[in-house]
C-alpha cells in the first residue's frame, strides 16, 4: 500500500507507551492510521533527518545543504548515573532532540562553542571532533 502526500491529523502514544499512532489523510481523502512499535518509530525518527538532508541536497544541487531547524531553547541535564550529560535541543515548532554526551566529549565541545570563530575554518565553516580526538 502506498500513501501519498498524507497530512497528519492526529498523533499519540498507545499501548501504554510501547507504540505510537499517526492518523493521516492521504491525497485522495482516505483516512489512514499508522501504528508503530516504539522501536520502529525510533528507527524512523533517526533516519528522517538524514533523508531530509539528502533530499535537500538533491533539490538544491548543493552537497553542503542541510536540513536545519532553528534552536528555540536548550537544556543540559546530568544522566541518572552521573557519567554523561544530556543535551536537549528544542526547535520553534516543538521538535525536540536529546543527545547523550559522554563527559570526556564535553570539554572539547565546550572549547569549540566557547571560541567558535577560531575553531571553525573559513574553507568549510565547520568544526568537527570525534570522541577519539578529545580523549
C-alpha positions as CSV (number, residue, x, y, z in Angstrom):
1,X,0.0,0.0,0.0
2,X,1.4,3.4,-1.0
3,X,0.2,6.5,0.8
4,X,0.9,9.8,-1.0
5,X,1.1,13.3,0.4
6,X,-0.5,12.4,3.7
7,X,-1.5,15.1,6.1
8,X,-1.0,14.4,9.8
9,X,-4.4,14.9,11.6
10,X,-3.6,13.4,15.0
11,X,-0.9,11.5,16.8
12,X,-0.4,9.9,20.1
13,X,1.2,7.3,22.4
14,X,-0.6,4.0,22.6
15,X,-0.2,0.6,24.1
16,X,1.0,2.1,27.4
17,X,4.0,3.8,25.7
18,X,5.1,0.7,23.7
19,X,3.8,2.2,20.4
20,X,2.9,5.5,18.7
21,X,0.0,6.1,16.4
22,X,-0.2,8.5,13.5
23,X,-3.6,9.4,11.9
24,X,-3.3,10.6,8.3
25,X,-5.4,11.6,5.4
26,X,-3.9,10.8,2.0
27,X,-4.1,12.8,-1.2
28,X,-7.4,11.1,-2.1
29,X,-9.0,11.9,1.2
30,X,-8.8,8.5,2.7
31,X,-8.2,8.3,6.4
32,X,-5.3,6.0,7.4
33,X,-4.0,5.1,10.8
34,X,-0.3,4.0,11.2
35,X,0.7,2.3,14.5
36,X,4.4,1.7,15.1
37,X,6.2,0.0,17.9
38,X,8.5,2.2,19.9
39,X,11.5,0.5,18.2
40,X,10.2,1.0,14.7
41,X,9.2,4.7,15.4
42,X,12.7,5.3,16.9
43,X,14.3,3.8,13.7
44,X,12.2,6.1,11.5
45,X,12.9,9.2,13.7
46,X,16.7,8.5,13.5
47,X,16.5,8.1,9.7
48,X,14.3,11.1,8.7
49,X,16.8,14.0,9.4
50,X,19.4,12.3,7.1
51,X,16.9,11.6,4.4
52,X,15.6,15.2,4.5
53,X,19.2,16.5,4.2
54,X,19.8,14.2,1.2
55,X,16.6,15.3,-0.4
56,X,17.5,19.0,0.1
57,X,21.0,18.4,-1.4
58,X,19.4,16.7,-4.4
59,X,16.8,19.5,-4.9
60,X,19.4,22.3,-4.5
61,X,22.3,20.5,-6.2
62,X,24.4,21.7,-3.2
63,X,26.2,19.0,-1.2
64,X,26.7,21.3,1.7
65,X,22.9,21.9,2.2
66,X,21.5,20.6,5.5
67,X,18.0,20.1,6.9
68,X,18.1,22.8,9.6
69,X,15.8,23.7,12.5
70,X,16.2,26.9,14.4
71,X,17.1,26.4,18.0
72,X,14.4,27.8,20.4
73,X,15.8,26.5,23.7
74,X,18.3,24.1,25.1
75,X,18.7,22.3,28.4
76,X,21.6,20.3,29.9
77,X,20.9,17.6,32.4
78,X,23.1,15.0,34.1
79,X,22.4,11.4,33.4
80,X,21.0,9.2,36.2
81,X,24.4,7.6,36.8
82,X,26.3,10.9,36.5
83,X,28.6,9.7,33.8
84,X,27.1,11.6,30.9
85,X,25.3,14.9,30.2
86,X,22.0,15.0,28.3
87,X,21.8,17.9,25.9
88,X,18.2,18.6,24.9
89,X,17.7,20.9,21.9
90,X,14.3,22.2,21.0
91,X,13.2,24.0,17.9
92,X,10.5,26.6,17.5
93,X,7.9,24.1,16.2
94,X,8.2,21.8,19.2
95,X,10.7,19.3,17.7
96,X,13.0,18.1,20.4
97,X,16.1,16.0,20.4
98,X,18.1,14.7,23.3
99,X,21.8,13.8,22.8
100,X,23.7,11.8,25.3
101,X,27.2,13.3,25.6
102,X,30.0,11.4,27.4
103,X,31.8,13.6,29.9
104,X,35.1,13.3,28.0
105,X,33.5,14.9,25.0
106,X,32.1,17.9,27.0
107,X,35.4,19.7,27.3
108,X,36.1,19.6,23.6
109,X,32.6,20.7,22.8
110,X,32.8,23.5,25.3
111,X,36.1,24.7,23.7
112,X,34.5,24.8,20.2
113,X,31.4,26.5,21.4
114,X,33.3,29.0,23.5
115,X,35.6,30.1,20.7
116,X,33.8,29.0,17.6
117,X,35.2,31.7,15.4
118,X,38.7,30.3,15.9
119,X,37.6,26.7,15.7
120,X,35.6,27.0,12.5
121,X,37.6,27.1,9.4
122,X,37.0,29.6,6.7
123,X,37.1,27.0,4.0
124,X,34.3,24.7,5.2
125,X,32.7,26.7,8.1
126,X,32.6,23.6,10.3
127,X,34.3,22.3,13.4
128,X,34.3,18.6,13.9
129,X,35.8,16.4,16.6
130,X,35.4,12.7,17.2
131,X,35.5,11.2,20.6
132,X,38.9,9.7,19.8
133,X,40.4,13.2,19.3
134,X,39.1,14.6,22.6
135,X,40.3,11.8,24.8
